[in-house]
């Protein structure tokens, strides 16, 4: 009866109904082709906000020990802007945010004349917003079963191919139940077993936002993630399967001046511009393009604790100019707060931990380490951009892709693989 009611509600109101659904979504009729049965396995784990130095800073015992069994980078640089949704989607598409379309956590889409917001569950589940070919779609296209216990866009039928097994994002399912589900997936018959699994932890980001990156709460969240990874690794070892782990974060975290925030400049005329409500990055969208020059010049005069750019003037290193804006979603004027300053619509205090700044700032840098039979042991490499994760995982899984359609290059990380394909 419950499923019947949910189905009826879905027809009436759309996929938003399932936003709090805690049941596993299983796509019928999917199975691994014979060519995929002997392929290795990859579990891609993201710990949101797990800064590049958090493992050492808070002595993440399991992660530090696992470094000896694989590869570690000094850091992984997020793409601009260093925010959750753009970077999670960059990691699984190998594309910069302006190239895959998810250019911010919230933004204006000119074609639809609609605001995208990561808090709107119906939009999150709508494939319209997502360009590129996520790793789970790449796998399913080649008849390799994929699974996701949360990842940005994994509950959306992108190219009509959501992961065979996935969940609508919610924080009601306990970590033990989530780990048990991974164990069950790895224990399925070969034709049903997922070779690519994504897994997501929100805890460090939550704690570091609310209490700051130097807090005891953040230390506790790091320990929670570390203990959970220890359990996941034990399950993988017990399975006897060639399981490879790739542990990443979407961005780092910085301590900000949360008491003396920057109010949105008074020169922004809301009858002429809309904005995305950002904190480190504010996107301004002109309702009338003729209003841009005067507003831009006035903002430049007011800019003390922030920088002001026209879209065409954005630093090239951000890959965030008009030529990059394939979906026409970047603001006409972009305001970038200077760390430790942060924007607040009203100028009121905000939370002490923030991100979104220039990815080259050390506190914005994310973690990367990987271990398993595909990786060389006890190797450390220099920092690299997160666009390069995609071709590395595709190479491990033996999935074909068109290099010209992504920004990542497999050559960047091939040195950490045992077989440098």
TORKOL-4160 file (C-alpha; in steps of 0.2 Angstrom, whole numbers, padded with zeros to 4 digits, m for minus):
421
<pt num="1" X="0000" Y="0000" Z="0000"/>
<pt num="2" X="0014" Y="0012" Z="0004"/>
<pt num="3" X="0023" Y="0009" Z="m0012"/>
<pt num="4" X="0006" Y="0012" Z="m0021"/>
<pt num="5" X="0003" Y="0028" Z="m0012"/>
<pt num="6" X="0021" Y="0034" Z="m0016"/>
<pt num="7" X="0019" Y="0030" Z="m0034"/>
<pt num="8" X="0003" Y="0040" Z="m0035"/>
<pt num="9" X="0011" Y="0055" Z="m0026"/>
<pt num="10" X="0025" Y="0054" Z="m0038"/>
<pt num="11" X="0014" Y="0055" Z="m0053"/>
<pt num="12" X="0005" Y="0070" Z="m0045"/>
<pt num="13" X="0020" Y="0080" Z="m0038"/>
<pt num="14" X="0036" Y="0073" Z="m0045"/>
<pt num="15" X="0052" Y="0065" Z="m0038"/>
<pt num="16" X="0053" Y="0077" Z="m0023"/>
<pt num="17" X="0042" Y="0064" Z="m0014"/>
<pt num="18" X="0056" Y="0052" Z="m0013"/>
<pt num="19" X="0068" Y="0064" Z="m0006"/>
<pt num="20" X="0066" Y="0057" Z="0012"/>
<pt num="21" X="0064" Y="0039" Z="0005"/>
<pt num="22" X="0076" Y="0028" Z="0014"/>
<pt num="23" X="0073" Y="0012" Z="0003"/>
<pt num="24" X="0086" Y="0006" Z="m0010"/>
<pt num="25" X="0082" Y="0010" Z="m0028"/>
<pt num="26" X="0085" Y="m0004" Z="m0039"/>
<pt num="27" X="0085" Y="m0002" Z="m0058"/>
<pt num="28" X="0077" Y="m0019" Z="m0065"/>
<pt num="29" X="0085" Y="m0029" Z="m0079"/>
<pt num="30" X="0103" Y="m0023" Z="m0076"/>
<pt num="31" X="0118" Y="m0035" Z="m0075"/>
<pt num="32" X="0136" Y="m0036" Z="m0079"/>
<pt num="33" X="0141" Y="m0041" Z="m0097"/>
<pt num="34" X="0153" Y="m0056" Z="m0098"/>
<pt num="35" X="0166" Y="m0044" Z="m0103"/>
<pt num="36" X="0164" Y="m0035" Z="m0086"/>
<pt num="37" X="0164" Y="m0050" Z="m0075"/>
<pt num="38" X="0182" Y="m0051" Z="m0071"/>
<pt num="39" X="0185" Y="m0032" Z="m0070"/>
<pt num="40" X="0192" Y="m0025" Z="m0053"/>
<pt num="41" X="0181" Y="m0015" Z="m0041"/>
<pt num="42" X="0182" Y="0003" Z="m0036"/>
<pt num="43" X="0174" Y="0011" Z="m0021"/>
<pt num="44" X="0175" Y="0030" Z="m0023"/>
<pt num="45" X="0173" Y="0039" Z="m0006"/>
<pt num="46" X="0171" Y="0057" Z="m0003"/>
<pt num="47" X="0172" Y="0065" Z="0015"/>
<pt num="48" X="0164" Y="0082" Z="0012"/>
<pt num="49" X="0176" Y="0096" Z="0018"/>
<pt num="50" X="0190" Y="0084" Z="0023"/>
<pt num="51" X="0204" Y="0096" Z="0021"/>
<pt num="52" X="0221" Y="0090" Z="0014"/>
<pt num="53" X="0229" Y="0090" Z="0032"/>
<pt num="54" X="0215" Y="0083" Z="0042"/>
<pt num="55" X="0221" Y="0066" Z="0043"/>
<pt num="56" X="0238" Y="0071" Z="0051"/>
<pt num="57" X="0230" Y="0085" Z="0061"/>
<pt num="58" X="0217" Y="0074" Z="0069"/>
<pt num="59" X="0227" Y="0058" Z="0068"/>
<pt num="60" X="0215" Y="0048" Z="0057"/>
<pt num="61" X="0223" Y="0031" Z="0062"/>
<pt num="62" X="0216" Y="0020" Z="0048"/>
<pt num="63" X="0219" Y="0033" Z="0034"/>
<pt num="64" X="0237" Y="0035" Z="0040"/>
<pt num="65" X="0240" Y="0017" Z="0040"/>
<pt num="66" X="0232" Y="0014" Z="0023"/>
<pt num="67" X="0244" Y="0026" Z="0015"/>
<pt num="68" X="0257" Y="0013" Z="0017"/>
<pt num="69" X="0247" Y="0002" Z="0006"/>
<pt num="70" X="0244" Y="0014" Z="m0008"/>
<pt num="71" X="0246" Y="0032" Z="m0015"/>
<pt num="72" X="0244" Y="0049" Z="m0006"/>
<pt num="73" X="0244" Y="0066" Z="m0014"/>
<pt num="74" X="0251" Y="0082" Z="m0005"/>
<pt num="75" X="0233" Y="0088" Z="m0009"/>
<pt num="76" X="0220" Y="0088" Z="m0022"/>
<pt num="77" X="0215" Y="0105" Z="m0029"/>
<pt num="78" X="0196" Y="0108" Z="m0030"/>
<pt num="79" X="0189" Y="0117" Z="m0046"/>
<pt num="80" X="0182" Y="0134" Z="m0044"/>
<pt num="81" X="0171" Y="0138" Z="m0035"/>
<pt num="82" X="0177" Y="0127" Z="m0021"/>
<pt num="83" X="0160" Y="0122" Z="m0016"/>
<pt num="84" X="0151" Y="0105" Z="m0013"/>
<pt num="85" X="0140" Y="0102" Z="m0028"/>
<pt num="86" X="0151" Y="0109" Z="m0042"/>
<pt num="87" X="0166" Y="0098" Z="m0036"/>
<pt num="88" X="0157" Y="0082" Z="m0032"/>
<pt num="89" X="0151" Y="0083" Z="m0050"/>
<pt num="90" X="0168" Y="0087" Z="m0057"/>
<pt num="91" X="0176" Y="0072" Z="m0048"/>
<pt num="92" X="0164" Y="0060" Z="m0057"/>
<pt num="93" X="0164" Y="0069" Z="m0074"/>
<pt num="94" X="0182" Y="0075" Z="m0076"/>
<pt num="95" X="0175" Y="0092" Z="m0082"/>
<pt num="96" X="0177" Y="0109" Z="m0074"/>
<pt num="97" X="0161" Y="0116" Z="m0067"/>
<pt num="98" X="0158" Y="0128" Z="m0081"/>
<pt num="99" X="0160" Y="0114" Z="m0093"/>
<pt num="100" X="0147" Y="0102" Z="m0085"/>
<pt num="101" X="0135" Y="0115" Z="m0080"/>
<pt num="102" X="0134" Y="0114" Z="m0061"/>
<pt num="103" X="0143" Y="0130" Z="m0059"/>
<pt num="104" X="0138" Y="0134" Z="m0041"/>
<pt num="105" X="0128" Y="0127" Z="m0027"/>
<pt num="106" X="0114" Y="0139" Z="m0033"/>
<pt num="107" X="0113" Y="0149" Z="m0049"/>
<pt num="108" X="0102" Y="0156" Z="m0063"/>
<pt num="109" X="0098" Y="0146" Z="m0079"/>
<pt num="110" X="0095" Y="0158" Z="m0093"/>
<pt num="111" X="0087" Y="0145" Z="m0105"/>
<pt num="112" X="0074" Y="0139" Z="m0092"/>
<pt num="113" X="0073" Y="0156" Z="m0083"/>
<pt num="114" X="0074" Y="0146" Z="m0067"/>
<pt num="115" X="0085" Y="0146" Z="m0052"/>
<pt num="116" X="0094" Y="0130" Z="m0047"/>
<pt num="117" X="0097" Y="0126" Z="m0029"/>
<pt num="118" X="0105" Y="0111" Z="m0021"/>
<pt num="119" X="0091" Y="0112" Z="m0007"/>
<pt num="120" X="0077" Y="0109" Z="m0020"/>
<pt num="121" X="0076" Y="0090" Z="m0021"/>
<pt num="122" X="0065" Y="0091" Z="m0037"/>
<pt num="123" X="0079" Y="0100" Z="m0046"/>
<pt num="124" X="0093" Y="0089" Z="m0039"/>
<pt num="125" X="0084" Y="0074" Z="m0047"/>
<pt num="126" X="0081" Y="0083" Z="m0064"/>
<pt num="127" X="0094" Y="0077" Z="m0077"/>
<pt num="128" X="0092" Y="0094" Z="m0086"/>
<pt num="129" X="0105" Y="0102" Z="m0075"/>
<pt num="130" X="0119" Y="0090" Z="m0078"/>
<pt num="131" X="0131" Y="0089" Z="m0092"/>
<pt num="132" X="0145" Y="0077" Z="m0095"/>
<pt num="133" X="0145" Y="0058" Z="m0092"/>
<pt num="134" X="0146" Y="0053" Z="m0074"/>
<pt num="135" X="0157" Y="0038" Z="m0070"/>
<pt num="136" X="0141" Y="0027" Z="m0065"/>
<pt num="137" X="0133" Y="0032" Z="m0082"/>
<pt num="138" X="0150" Y="0027" Z="m0091"/>
<pt num="139" X="0149" Y="0011" Z="m0082"/>
<pt num="140" X="0131" Y="0007" Z="m0086"/>
<pt num="141" X="0133" Y="0012" Z="m0104"/>
<pt num="142" X="0146" Y="m0002" Z="m0105"/>
<pt num="143" X="0135" Y="m0015" Z="m0096"/>
<pt num="144" X="0145" Y="m0013" Z="m0080"/>
<pt num="145" X="0134" Y="m0012" Z="m0064"/>
<pt num="146" X="0136" Y="0003" Z="m0053"/>
<pt num="147" X="0130" Y="0008" Z="m0036"/>
<pt num="148" X="0129" Y="0024" Z="m0026"/>
<pt num="149" X="0126" Y="0027" Z="m0007"/>
<pt num="150" X="0125" Y="0045" Z="m0011"/>
<pt num="151" X="0134" Y="0057" Z="m0023"/>
<pt num="152" X="0129" Y="0073" Z="m0031"/>
<pt num="153" X="0117" Y="0069" Z="m0046"/>
<pt num="154" X="0117" Y="0050" Z="m0042"/>
<pt num="155" X="0098" Y="0050" Z="m0040"/>
<pt num="156" X="0095" Y="0059" Z="m0056"/>
<pt num="157" X="0092" Y="0049" Z="m0072"/>
<pt num="158" X="0106" Y="0057" Z="m0082"/>
<pt num="159" X="0106" Y="0050" Z="m0099"/>
<pt num="160" X="0092" Y="0038" Z="m0093"/>
<pt num="161" X="0105" Y="0028" Z="m0083"/>
<pt num="162" X="0105" Y="0031" Z="m0064"/>
<pt num="163" X="0116" Y="0018" Z="m0055"/>
<pt num="164" X="0108" Y="0001" Z="m0054"/>
<pt num="165" X="0108" Y="0003" Z="m0035"/>
<pt num="166" X="0106" Y="0020" Z="m0027"/>
<pt num="167" X="0098" Y="0030" Z="m0013"/>
<pt num="168" X="0089" Y="0046" Z="m0012"/>
<pt num="169" X="0100" Y="0057" Z="m0001"/>
<pt num="170" X="0095" Y="0058" Z="0017"/>
<pt num="171" X="0104" Y="0057" Z="0034"/>
<pt num="172" X="0092" Y="0045" Z="0042"/>
<pt num="173" X="0101" Y="0029" Z="0038"/>
<pt num="174" X="0114" Y="0024" Z="0050"/>
<pt num="175" X="0133" Y="0022" Z="0045"/>
<pt num="176" X="0132" Y="0004" Z="0051"/>
<pt num="177" X="0117" Y="0001" Z="0039"/>
<pt num="178" X="0126" Y="0010" Z="0025"/>
<pt num="179" X="0142" Y="m0001" Z="0027"/>
<pt num="180" X="0132" Y="m0017" Z="0028"/>
<pt num="181" X="0124" Y="m0012" Z="0012"/>
<pt num="182" X="0141" Y="m0011" Z="0004"/>
<pt num="183" X="0145" Y="m0028" Z="0011"/>
<pt num="184" X="0129" Y="m0035" Z="0003"/>
<pt num="185" X="0133" Y="m0027" Z="m0014"/>
<pt num="186" X="0150" Y="m0035" Z="m0014"/>
<pt num="187" X="0142" Y="m0052" Z="m0010"/>
<pt num="188" X="0130" Y="m0052" Z="m0024"/>
<pt num="189" X="0131" Y="m0064" Z="m0038"/>
<pt num="190" X="0144" Y="m0059" Z="m0051"/>
<pt num="191" X="0132" Y="m0053" Z="m0064"/>
<pt num="192" X="0123" Y="m0042" Z="m0051"/>
<pt num="193" X="0139" Y="m0036" Z="m0042"/>
<pt num="194" X="0143" Y="m0017" Z="m0044"/>
<pt num="195" X="0161" Y="m0014" Z="m0050"/>
<pt num="196" X="0159" Y="0005" Z="m0046"/>
<pt num="197" X="0152" Y="0011" Z="m0030"/>
<pt num="198" X="0152" Y="0029" Z="m0023"/>
<pt num="199" X="0150" Y="0033" Z="m0005"/>
<pt num="200" X="0148" Y="0050" Z="0004"/>
<pt num="201" X="0151" Y="0056" Z="0021"/>
<pt num="202" X="0144" Y="0074" Z="0026"/>
<pt num="203" X="0150" Y="0074" Z="0044"/>
<pt num="204" X="0166" Y="0083" Z="0043"/>
<pt num="205" X="0159" Y="0097" Z="0033"/>
<pt num="206" X="0144" Y="0099" Z="0045"/>
<pt num="207" X="0156" Y="0100" Z="0060"/>
<pt num="208" X="0169" Y="0112" Z="0052"/>
<pt num="209" X="0155" Y="0124" Z="0046"/>
<pt num="210" X="0146" Y="0125" Z="0063"/>
<pt num="211" X="0161" Y="0125" Z="0074"/>
<pt num="212" X="0176" Y="0129" Z="0063"/>
<pt num="213" X="0190" Y="0118" Z="0056"/>
<pt num="214" X="0200" Y="0118" Z="0073"/>
<pt num="215" X="0186" Y="0112" Z="0084"/>
<pt num="216" X="0184" Y="0097" Z="0094"/>
<pt num="217" X="0168" Y="0093" Z="0085"/>
<pt num="218" X="0178" Y="0093" Z="0068"/>
<pt num="219" X="0191" Y="0081" Z="0076"/>
<pt num="220" X="0177" Y="0070" Z="0082"/>
<pt num="221" X="0169" Y="0070" Z="0064"/>
<pt num="222" X="0186" Y="0065" Z="0057"/>
<pt num="223" X="0188" Y="0051" Z="0069"/>
<pt num="224" X="0170" Y="0045" Z="0064"/>
<pt num="225" X="0175" Y="0045" Z="0045"/>
<pt num="226" X="0191" Y="0036" Z="0049"/>
<pt num="227" X="0183" Y="0022" Z="0059"/>
<pt num="228" X="0170" Y="0020" Z="0046"/>
<pt num="229" X="0183" Y="0018" Z="0032"/>
<pt num="230" X="0192" Y="0006" Z="0043"/>
<pt num="231" X="0176" Y="m0005" Z="0043"/>
<pt num="232" X="0174" Y="m0003" Z="0024"/>
<pt num="233" X="0191" Y="m0008" Z="0021"/>
<pt num="234" X="0189" Y="m0023" Z="0032"/>
<pt num="235" X="0173" Y="m0028" Z="0022"/>
<pt num="236" X="0183" Y="m0027" Z="0006"/>
<pt num="237" X="0197" Y="m0037" Z="0012"/>
<pt num="238" X="0185" Y="m0051" Z="0018"/>
<pt num="239" X="0176" Y="m0051" Z="0002"/>
<pt num="240" X="0192" Y="m0058" Z="m0007"/>
<pt num="241" X="0188" Y="m0047" Z="m0022"/>
<pt num="242" X="0201" Y="m0035" Z="m0030"/>
<pt num="243" X="0193" Y="m0019" Z="m0022"/>
<pt num="244" X="0202" Y="m0002" Z="m0024"/>
<pt num="245" X="0198" Y="0013" Z="m0014"/>
<pt num="246" X="0199" Y="0031" Z="m0019"/>
<pt num="247" X="0197" Y="0043" Z="m0005"/>
<pt num="248" X="0194" Y="0061" Z="m0009"/>
<pt num="249" X="0186" Y="0077" Z="m0003"/>
<pt num="250" X="0177" Y="0090" Z="m0013"/>
<pt num="251" X="0186" Y="0105" Z="m0005"/>
<pt num="252" X="0194" Y="0110" Z="0011"/>
<pt num="253" X="0189" Y="0122" Z="0025"/>
<pt num="254" X="0195" Y="0139" Z="0032"/>
<pt num="255" X="0192" Y="0148" Z="0048"/>
<pt num="256" X="0183" Y="0165" Z="0043"/>
<pt num="257" X="0179" Y="0181" Z="0052"/>
<pt num="258" X="0162" Y="0176" Z="0055"/>
<pt num="259" X="0157" Y="0190" Z="0066"/>
<pt num="260" X="0162" Y="0205" Z="0055"/>
<pt num="261" X="0154" Y="0199" Z="0038"/>
<pt num="262" X="0152" Y="0209" Z="0022"/>
<pt num="263" X="0135" Y="0214" Z="0019"/>
<pt num="264" X="0129" Y="0214" Z="0001"/>
<pt num="265" X="0135" Y="0230" Z="m0007"/>
<pt num="266" X="0121" Y="0244" Z="m0007"/>
<pt num="267" X="0125" Y="0247" Z="m0026"/>
<pt num="268" X="0117" Y="0231" Z="m0031"/>
<pt num="269" X="0100" Y="0237" Z="m0037"/>
<pt num="270" X="0088" Y="0222" Z="m0035"/>
<pt num="271" X="0077" Y="0229" Z="m0047"/>
<pt num="272" X="0091" Y="0227" Z="m0060"/>
<pt num="273" X="0100" Y="0212" Z="m0054"/>
<pt num="274" X="0096" Y="0195" Z="m0046"/>
<pt num="275" X="0109" Y="0185" Z="m0036"/>
<pt num="276" X="0113" Y="0168" Z="m0030"/>
<pt num="277" X="0114" Y="0171" Z="m0011"/>
<pt num="278" X="0132" Y="0165" Z="m0010"/>
<pt num="279" X="0144" Y="0168" Z="0004"/>
<pt num="280" X="0162" Y="0167" Z="m0003"/>
<pt num="281" X="0156" Y="0169" Z="m0021"/>
<pt num="282" X="0141" Y="0180" Z="m0026"/>
<pt num="283" X="0134" Y="0179" Z="m0043"/>
<pt num="284" X="0125" Y="0194" Z="m0050"/>
<pt num="285" X="0113" Y="0191" Z="m0065"/>
<pt num="286" X="0108" Y="0207" Z="m0074"/>
<pt num="287" X="0089" Y="0208" Z="m0079"/>
<pt num="288" X="0095" Y="0222" Z="m0091"/>
<pt num="289" X="0112" Y="0220" Z="m0098"/>
<pt num="290" X="0114" Y="0239" Z="m0100"/>
<pt num="291" X="0115" Y="0240" Z="m0081"/>
<pt num="292" X="0131" Y="0230" Z="m0080"/>
<pt num="293" X="0144" Y="0243" Z="m0084"/>
<pt num="294" X="0138" Y="0256" Z="m0071"/>
<pt num="295" X="0135" Y="0243" Z="m0057"/>
<pt num="296" X="0152" Y="0235" Z="m0061"/>
<pt num="297" X="0161" Y="0252" Z="m0059"/>
<pt num="298" X="0153" Y="0256" Z="m0043"/>
<pt num="299" X="0156" Y="0239" Z="m0035"/>
<pt num="300" X="0175" Y="0241" Z="m0040"/>
<pt num="301" X="0175" Y="0257" Z="m0030"/>
<pt num="302" X="0167" Y="0249" Z="m0015"/>
<pt num="303" X="0178" Y="0233" Z="m0015"/>
<pt num="304" X="0188" Y="0232" Z="0000"/>
<pt num="305" X="0187" Y="0215" Z="0007"/>
<pt num="306" X="0181" Y="0207" Z="m0010"/>
<pt num="307" X="0186" Y="0207" Z="m0028"/>
<pt num="308" X="0174" Y="0211" Z="m0042"/>
<pt num="309" X="0175" Y="0203" Z="m0060"/>
<pt num="310" X="0165" Y="0203" Z="m0075"/>
<pt num="311" X="0163" Y="0186" Z="m0082"/>
<pt num="312" X="0176" Y="0189" Z="m0096"/>
<pt num="313" X="0188" Y="0196" Z="m0083"/>
<pt num="314" X="0189" Y="0181" Z="m0072"/>
<pt num="315" X="0206" Y="0174" Z="m0069"/>
<pt num="316" X="0210" Y="0161" Z="m0083"/>
<pt num="317" X="0215" Y="0148" Z="m0069"/>
<pt num="318" X="0197" Y="0147" Z="m0064"/>
<pt num="319" X="0191" Y="0141" Z="m0081"/>
<pt num="320" X="0176" Y="0152" Z="m0077"/>
<pt num="321" X="0174" Y="0164" Z="m0091"/>
<pt num="322" X="0162" Y="0167" Z="m0105"/>
<pt num="323" X="0171" Y="0154" Z="m0117"/>
<pt num="324" X="0170" Y="0141" Z="m0103"/>
<pt num="325" X="0152" Y="0144" Z="m0099"/>
<pt num="326" X="0144" Y="0131" Z="m0110"/>
<pt num="327" X="0127" Y="0132" Z="m0101"/>
<pt num="328" X="0126" Y="0151" Z="m0100"/>
<pt num="329" X="0124" Y="0150" Z="m0081"/>
<pt num="330" X="0139" Y="0160" Z="m0074"/>
<pt num="331" X="0134" Y="0178" Z="m0067"/>
<pt num="332" X="0137" Y="0194" Z="m0077"/>
<pt num="333" X="0147" Y="0201" Z="m0062"/>
<pt num="334" X="0155" Y="0190" Z="m0049"/>
<pt num="335" X="0160" Y="0195" Z="m0031"/>
<pt num="336" X="0174" Y="0185" Z="m0023"/>
<pt num="337" X="0177" Y="0187" Z="m0004"/>
<pt num="338" X="0195" Y="0189" Z="0002"/>
<pt num="339" X="0198" Y="0176" Z="0015"/>
<pt num="340" X="0195" Y="0178" Z="0030"/>
<pt num="341" X="0181" Y="0189" Z="0025"/>
<pt num="342" X="0164" Y="0182" Z="0020"/>
<pt num="343" X="0148" Y="0189" Z="0013"/>
<pt num="344" X="0132" Y="0189" Z="0023"/>
<pt num="345" X="0116" Y="0196" Z="0015"/>
<pt num="346" X="0112" Y="0207" Z="0030"/>
<pt num="347" X="0130" Y="0208" Z="0037"/>
<pt num="348" X="0125" Y="0198" Z="0052"/>
<pt num="349" X="0137" Y="0184" Z="0060"/>
<pt num="350" X="0138" Y="0168" Z="0051"/>
<pt num="351" X="0146" Y="0151" Z="0055"/>
<pt num="352" X="0165" Y="0150" Z="0058"/>
<pt num="353" X="0170" Y="0138" Z="0045"/>
<pt num="354" X="0168" Y="0142" Z="0026"/>
<pt num="355" X="0174" Y="0137" Z="0009"/>
<pt num="356" X="0171" Y="0143" Z="m0009"/>
<pt num="357" X="0187" Y="0153" Z="m0011"/>
<pt num="358" X="0201" Y="0152" Z="m0024"/>
<pt num="359" X="0206" Y="0134" Z="m0025"/>
<pt num="360" X="0224" Y="0138" Z="m0024"/>
<pt num="361" X="0222" Y="0144" Z="m0006"/>
<pt num="362" X="0230" Y="0130" Z="0005"/>
<pt num="363" X="0215" Y="0129" Z="0016"/>
<pt num="364" X="0204" Y="0125" Z="0001"/>
<pt num="365" X="0214" Y="0110" Z="m0004"/>
<pt num="366" X="0206" Y="0093" Z="m0002"/>
<pt num="367" X="0212" Y="0076" Z="0003"/>
<pt num="368" X="0217" Y="0062" Z="m0009"/>
<pt num="369" X="0223" Y="0044" Z="m0006"/>
<pt num="370" X="0220" Y="0028" Z="m0014"/>
<pt num="371" X="0224" Y="0010" Z="m0011"/>
<pt num="372" X="0221" Y="m0008" Z="m0017"/>
<pt num="373" X="0228" Y="m0020" Z="m0030"/>
<pt num="374" X="0228" Y="m0006" Z="m0044"/>
<pt num="375" X="0239" Y="0005" Z="m0034"/>
<pt num="376" X="0258" Y="0006" Z="m0031"/>
<pt num="377" X="0262" Y="0005" Z="m0012"/>
<pt num="378" X="0268" Y="0019" Z="m0001"/>
<pt num="379" X="0270" Y="0032" Z="m0014"/>
<pt num="380" X="0267" Y="0051" Z="m0012"/>
<pt num="381" X="0264" Y="0063" Z="m0026"/>
<pt num="382" X="0263" Y="0081" Z="m0028"/>
<pt num="383" X="0246" Y="0090" Z="m0028"/>
<pt num="384" X="0235" Y="0089" Z="m0043"/>
<pt num="385" X="0218" Y="0095" Z="m0049"/>
<pt num="386" X="0202" Y="0085" Z="m0046"/>
<pt num="387" X="0198" Y="0083" Z="m0064"/>
<pt num="388" X="0210" Y="0069" Z="m0066"/>
<pt num="389" X="0201" Y="0057" Z="m0055"/>
<pt num="390" X="0189" Y="0052" Z="m0069"/>
<pt num="391" X="0201" Y="0045" Z="m0081"/>
<pt num="392" X="0211" Y="0036" Z="m0068"/>
<pt num="393" X="0195" Y="0027" Z="m0062"/>
<pt num="394" X="0190" Y="0023" Z="m0079"/>
<pt num="395" X="0207" Y="0016" Z="m0083"/>
<pt num="396" X="0206" Y="0005" Z="m0068"/>
<pt num="397" X="0189" Y="m0002" Z="m0073"/>
<pt num="398" X="0194" Y="m0004" Z="m0091"/>
<pt num="399" X="0180" Y="0008" Z="m0097"/>
<pt num="400" X="0182" Y="0017" Z="m0113"/>
<pt num="401" X="0179" Y="0036" Z="m0115"/>
<pt num="402" X="0183" Y="0050" Z="m0127"/>
<pt num="403" X="0198" Y="0060" Z="m0120"/>
<pt num="404" X="0192" Y="0075" Z="m0130"/>
<pt num="405" X="0176" Y="0076" Z="m0120"/>
<pt num="406" X="0184" Y="0078" Z="m0103"/>
<pt num="407" X="0196" Y="0090" Z="m0095"/>
<pt num="408" X="0205" Y="0077" Z="m0085"/>
<pt num="409" X="0221" Y="0068" Z="m0092"/>
<pt num="410" X="0225" Y="0050" Z="m0087"/>
<pt num="411" X="0244" Y="0054" Z="m0089"/>
<pt num="412" X="0243" Y="0065" Z="m0073"/>
<pt num="413" X="0240" Y="0050" Z="m0061"/>
<pt num="414" X="0246" Y="0035" Z="m0071"/>
<pt num="415" X="0262" Y="0035" Z="m0061"/>
<pt num="416" X="0253" Y="0029" Z="m0046"/>
<pt num="417" X="0245" Y="0014" Z="m0055"/>
<pt num="418" X="0254" Y="m0003" Z="m0055"/>
<pt num="419" X="0250" Y="m0005" Z="m0074"/>
<pt num="420" X="0252" Y="0012" Z="m0082"/>
<pt num="421" X="0240" Y="0010" Z="m0096"/>
